[in-house]
Amino acid sequence: MSAPAREIILGVGGGIAAYKACDLLRRLQDRGFAITVVPTPSSLNFVGRATWEALSGRTVTTEVFELVDQVRHVSLARVAEAIVIAPATADLIARIAAGRADDLLTNCVLASDAPILVVPAMHPNMWFNAATQANVATLRSRGIDVMEPAEGSLTSGDIGKGRFPDTAEIIERFSGTTLRERDLEGFKVLVTAGGTREAIDPVRFIGNKSTGKQGIAIAEAARSRGADVTLLIANSEIESHPLINRIDVQSVDEMKSALDSHFSNSDFLFMAAAISDVRPQKSSQQKIKKAELNSISIIENPDLLASLPADGSQIVVAFAAETDKDSIPEAQSKMARKNADLVYLNNVSDGAIFGSEKTSGSIIDASGVLESFDDISKENLAHSLINHAISKSNKLG
């Protein structure tokens, strides 16, 4: 069974070079990519909607208020592995840099966390204008890949830097620099996320502050790199990619059952869930009256990670949330107890990390700290964790 085609959004700006994007679309299709074209409204003055639909075989819309029931700026952004914007005019670059969302394409850019390649094409005076150069610098500082325009003759009759690059150059840049490597193709990745809850009565529970953001980031990063991903997630309302096999659970027992069912069939396990350490000895089926809620007898929950088979056939990444400043020896001890290959140690003093888009901490193995981070995105951490896990994958043969 062949792998599904990799989904890409091709954004088309309103410049004369829009017609050259037709060839880019064809060449990307030749390489097995599935393309949804999202033109800006002004670009349809150069290449019409019918042309893009005929070439892509897909519906083409330009505005957020078209096919509203599909919420296309979200649904397209969610499945796209990458976005290529070619050509990108000075106006389009400025709008993206400013975080504008005035058409479907700019909405998709804001809604996506996929890698983006911007291919500028404009008159040399516009390219070298200080405003455009500042906007390009802004995009690059945010991790967006911006090509340099080619030099040569332009529609205006002038000669200079501003031409749309050759299709072959764009594809080489996209494949070699922008697009993430499919280094997990053929592997199965299991991720736990969120925070388990142990019922005290029908309205109260013992739980924690975990939202599931980091686990979802790992699951989606692994999917973008070609893995078959299963996400076991506890008590989180955050949506995940539709191509991820998501299993929602609530308690430790439910998480344990799901983990036992999927672990042996996985190549990698990222244990990002915050598992409740204890639970009530007895859960009431009726709400306990406030006056009667004087004390709760608790018992220890099983250690899910330590209870898994330790046959060395999977790469296991554990997580440790600590409030002490120097917890590295403790994290290494935890890693050994749980038969893990790596542990991510993050400091959660004063409630840091939980619910945040950023994280700070260190990736550790038996030898010590491999990499440390200060206030990076959870998506970037996800890819770093995957990189280190793959480096340990000689255990997989």
C-alpha positions in Angstrom: 0.0 0.0 0.0 1.5 3.3 -1.1 1.8 6.2 1.3 -0.8 9.0 0.8 0.3 12.0 -1.2 1.9 14.8 0.7 -0.5 17.8 0.9 0.7 21.3 -0.1 -0.9 24.7 -0.4 0.3 26.7 -3.4 -0.4 30.3 -2.8 -0.4 32.6 -5.8 0.1 36.4 -5.5 -1.2 39.0 -7.9 1.8 39.5 -10.2 2.4 38.8 -13.8 4.6 35.9 -12.8 1.4 34.1 -11.7 1.3 32.3 -15.0 4.6 30.7 -14.2 3.1 29.1 -11.1 1.1 26.9 -13.5 4.4 25.1 -14.4 5.4 24.9 -10.8 2.1 23.3 -9.9 2.6 20.6 -12.6 6.2 19.9 -11.6 5.2 19.5 -7.9 2.4 17.1 -9.0 5.0 15.1 -11.0 6.8 14.6 -7.7 3.8 13.1 -6.1 2.5 16.1 -4.2 -1.2 16.8 -3.8 -1.8 20.5 -4.4 -4.6 22.9 -3.3 -4.2 26.3 -5.0 -5.1 29.3 -3.0 -4.8 32.4 -5.2 -5.2 36.0 -3.9 -8.2 37.7 -5.4 -6.1 40.1 -7.4 -4.1 37.2 -8.9 -7.2 36.0 -10.7 -6.6 38.9 -13.1 -3.6 37.0 -14.4 -4.6 33.4 -14.1 -8.3 32.5 -13.6 -10.0 30.2 -11.2 -11.0 27.7 -13.9 -7.3 27.3 -14.9 -6.3 26.4 -11.3 -9.2 24.0 -10.8 -8.4 22.3 -14.1 -4.7 21.9 -13.3 -5.1 20.9 -9.7 -8.3 18.9 -9.9 -9.6 20.7 -6.8 -12.0 23.5 -5.8 -10.3 26.9 -5.7 -11.4 29.7 -3.4 -9.9 33.0 -2.6 -12.0 34.5 0.2 -12.7 33.3 3.8 -16.4 33.7 3.1 -16.5 31.1 0.3 -17.6 27.6 1.4 -18.0 28.8 4.9 -19.2 25.5 6.2 -15.8 24.0 5.4 -13.9 26.6 7.5 -11.3 26.4 4.7 -8.6 28.6 6.2 -8.4 26.1 9.1 -9.2 22.8 7.3 -6.6 23.6 4.5 -4.0 24.7 7.0 -4.5 21.7 9.2 -3.7 19.1 6.5 -1.0 21.0 4.6 2.5 19.8 5.1 3.9 22.9 3.6 2.9 26.2 1.9 4.6 27.5 -1.2 3.7 31.1 -2.1 4.8 31.8 -5.7 4.9 34.5 -6.8 4.9 36.6 -3.7 4.4 40.3 -4.5 5.7 43.2 -2.3 2.1 43.7 -1.1 1.6 40.1 -0.2 4.9 39.9 1.7 4.0 43.1 3.6 0.6 41.6 4.6 2.1 38.4 5.8 4.8 40.2 7.8 2.1 42.4 9.4 0.1 39.3 10.3 -2.8 40.5 8.2 -5.7 38.1 7.3 -7.6 39.8 4.5 -8.1 36.9 2.2 -8.0 33.1 2.3 -4.3 32.8 1.6 -3.2 35.1 4.5 -5.6 33.4 6.8 -4.1 30.0 5.9 -0.6 31.3 6.6 -1.7 32.5 10.1 -3.6 29.2 10.8 -0.7 26.9 9.7 2.4 25.8 11.6 3.8 24.1 8.5 7.0 25.2 6.8 6.5 28.0 4.3 8.5 28.9 1.2 8.0 32.4 -0.2 9.1 33.1 -3.8 9.2 36.9 -4.4 8.7 38.4 -7.9 8.5 42.1 -8.5 10.3 45.1 -10.0 13.9 45.6 -8.7 13.0 49.0 -7.1 10.2 47.3 -5.1 12.5 44.4 -4.1 15.2 46.7 -2.8 12.9 49.2 -1.2 13.7 49.4 2.5 10.2 48.4 3.5 10.3 45.2 1.4 13.7 44.3 2.7 12.5 44.9 6.3 9.5 42.7 5.7 11.6 39.9 4.2 13.9 40.1 7.2 10.9 39.8 9.5 9.6 36.7 7.6 13.1 35.1 7.8 13.3 35.8 11.5 10.1 33.9 12.0 11.5 30.8 10.3 9.9 31.4 6.9 12.1 30.4 4.0 12.3 33.4 1.5 14.1 32.9 -1.8 16.1 35.6 -3.5 14.5 36.7 -6.8 16.4 35.9 -10.0 18.1 38.6 -12.2 17.2 39.3 -15.8 14.7 41.1 -18.1 11.4 42.1 -16.6 7.9 42.8 -18.0 8.5 46.6 -17.6 11.5 46.3 -20.0 13.9 46.9 -17.2 16.7 44.5 -16.2 17.5 43.7 -12.7 16.8 41.5 -9.6 13.1 40.7 -9.3 12.4 37.9 -11.8 10.5 34.8 -10.8 13.2 32.0 -10.3 13.2 29.0 -12.6 10.8 26.2 -11.6 13.7 23.8 -11.1 15.4 26.2 -8.6 12.2 26.6 -6.7 11.6 22.9 -6.4 15.2 22.3 -5.4 14.9 24.9 -2.6 11.6 23.5 -1.5 12.7 19.9 -1.4 16.1 20.5 0.0 15.5 23.4 2.5 11.9 24.1 3.2 10.2 20.7 3.3 10.8 18.5 6.3 12.5 15.2 5.8 10.2 12.1 5.8 12.7 10.3 8.1 9.9 8.5 10.0 8.3 7.0 6.9 7.3 3.4 7.8 7.7 3.8 11.5 4.9 3.8 14.1 5.0 6.5 16.8 2.9 6.4 20.0 2.4 9.6 21.9 0.7 10.2 25.3 -0.6 13.7 26.1 -2.8 15.7 28.4 -3.4 15.1 32.1 -5.3 12.2 33.6 -8.1 12.7 36.1 -9.1 10.5 39.0 -12.7 10.9 40.1 -13.5 11.8 43.7 -17.2 12.0 43.0 -19.2 12.9 39.8 -18.1 16.6 40.0 -14.6 16.5 41.6 -11.3 14.9 40.6 -7.6 14.7 41.3 -5.7 16.0 38.3 -3.1 18.4 37.1 -2.6 21.5 34.8 -1.5 19.7 31.6 -3.3 20.8 28.5 -1.9 18.3 26.0 -0.2 21.0 23.8 3.3 19.4 24.0 2.1 15.9 23.2 0.0 17.1 20.3 3.0 19.0 19.0 5.0 15.8 19.1 2.3 13.8 17.4 1.9 16.4 14.6 5.6 16.7 14.1 6.0 13.0 13.8 3.1 12.9 11.3 4.7 15.6 9.2 7.9 13.4 9.1 6.0 10.4 7.7 5.1 8.4 10.8 2.0 6.5 11.4 1.0 8.2 14.7 -1.3 7.2 17.5 -2.1 9.8 20.1 -3.4 8.8 23.5 -4.7 12.0 25.0 -6.3 12.6 28.4 -8.8 15.4 29.0 -7.9 17.8 26.3 -10.2 19.8 24.1 -7.3 20.9 21.8 -7.8 19.5 18.3 -5.2 17.4 16.6 -4.4 16.6 12.9 -7.2 14.5 11.3 -4.7 12.0 10.0 -3.5 11.2 13.5 -5.2 8.2 15.2 -6.5 9.9 18.3 -7.8 8.0 21.3 -9.3 10.1 24.1 -9.1 8.8 27.7 -9.8 10.2 31.1 -8.2 8.2 34.0 -5.0 6.4 34.6 -6.7 3.0 34.1 -8.0 4.1 30.7 -4.6 5.4 29.7 -2.9 2.2 30.8 -5.4 0.1 28.8 -4.7 2.1 25.7 -1.0 2.1 26.2 -0.9 -1.7 26.8 -2.8 -2.1 23.5 -0.6 0.0 21.3 2.9 -0.1 22.8 4.1 -3.4 21.5 3.2 -2.4 17.9 5.1 1.0 18.1 8.7 1.9 17.3 8.8 5.1 19.3 7.0 6.1 22.5 6.9 9.8 23.7 5.4 9.7 27.2 4.3 13.4 27.4 1.1 12.8 29.4 1.0 14.0 33.0 -0.1 10.9 34.8 -1.9 11.4 38.2 0.4 9.9 40.9 -2.5 9.1 43.2 -6.2 8.4 43.2 -9.0 8.2 45.8 -9.2 4.8 47.4 -12.8 4.9 46.7 -14.8 7.1 44.3 -18.3 8.1 45.3 -21.1 7.6 42.9 -23.0 10.5 44.4 -21.7 14.1 45.0 -20.1 14.3 48.4 -21.7 17.1 50.5 -19.3 19.9 51.4 -19.7 19.2 55.1 -18.7 15.6 54.6 -15.6 16.4 52.5 -13.2 16.4 55.4 -10.5 14.1 54.0 -9.8 11.8 51.1 -8.0 8.4 51.4 -5.7 8.0 48.5 -3.7 5.2 47.0 -0.8 5.3 44.5 -1.4 4.9 40.8 0.6 2.4 38.8 3.7 3.7 37.1 2.6 3.2 33.5 6.0 3.7 31.8 7.9 1.4 34.2 5.3 -1.3 33.8 5.8 -1.6 30.0 7.9 -4.5 28.7 11.6 -3.5 28.7 12.8 -5.6 25.8 14.6 -2.7 24.1 12.6 -2.9 20.9 11.2 0.6 21.2 12.8 4.0 21.7 11.2 5.5 24.8 11.2 9.2 25.6 10.1 10.2 29.1 9.1 13.6 30.5 10.0 15.0 33.9 8.4 18.1 35.3 10.3 19.5 38.3 10.5 22.7 40.3 14.1 22.2 41.6 16.8 24.1 39.7 19.2 21.2 39.6 17.2 18.1 38.8 19.4 16.4 36.2 20.6 13.5 38.4 17.0 13.0 39.5 15.9 13.0 35.9 18.5 10.5 34.9 17.5 8.3 37.8 13.9 8.5 36.6 15.0 7.6 33.1 16.8 4.5 34.4 13.8 3.4 36.5 11.4 3.7 33.7 13.7 2.0 31.1 13.7 5.2 28.9 16.3 6.2 26.4 15.8 9.9 26.8 14.1 12.3 29.2 12.9 15.8 28.7 13.4 17.8 31.9 11.4 21.0 32.2 11.1 23.3 35.1 7.5 24.1 36.0 8.0 26.5 38.9 5.1 28.9 39.4 3.0 27.0 36.9 5.4 27.6 33.9 5.0 25.6 30.7 1.4 24.3 31.3 -0.9 25.8 28.6 2.0 27.9 27.2 3.1 27.9 23.6 6.7 27.9 24.7 8.8 25.6 26.8 12.2 25.6 28.5 14.2 22.6 29.6 16.8 20.0 28.7 17.0 16.7 26.7 19.0 14.2 28.8 20.3 10.7 28.3 22.5 8.5 30.5 25.6 10.6 29.6 24.1 13.9 30.6 22.5 16.9 28.9 22.3 16.6 25.1 20.6 19.9 24.4 19.0 22.7 26.4 16.3 25.2 25.4 15.2 28.5 26.7 11.7 29.7 25.8 11.3 27.8 22.4 8.1 26.8 20.8 6.7 23.4 21.7 6.7 22.5 17.9 10.5 23.1 17.8 11.0 21.1 20.9 9.0 18.3 19.3 11.3 18.1 16.3 14.4 18.2 18.5 13.0 15.3 20.6 12.3 13.4 17.5 15.8 14.0 16.2 17.4 12.7 19.4 15.1 9.7 19.4 16.0 8.8 15.9 19.7 9.1 16.8 19.0 6.3 19.4 17.2 4.2 16.8 20.1 1.9 16.1 18.3 -0.2 18.7 15.7 -0.8 16.0 18.2 -2.4 13.7 
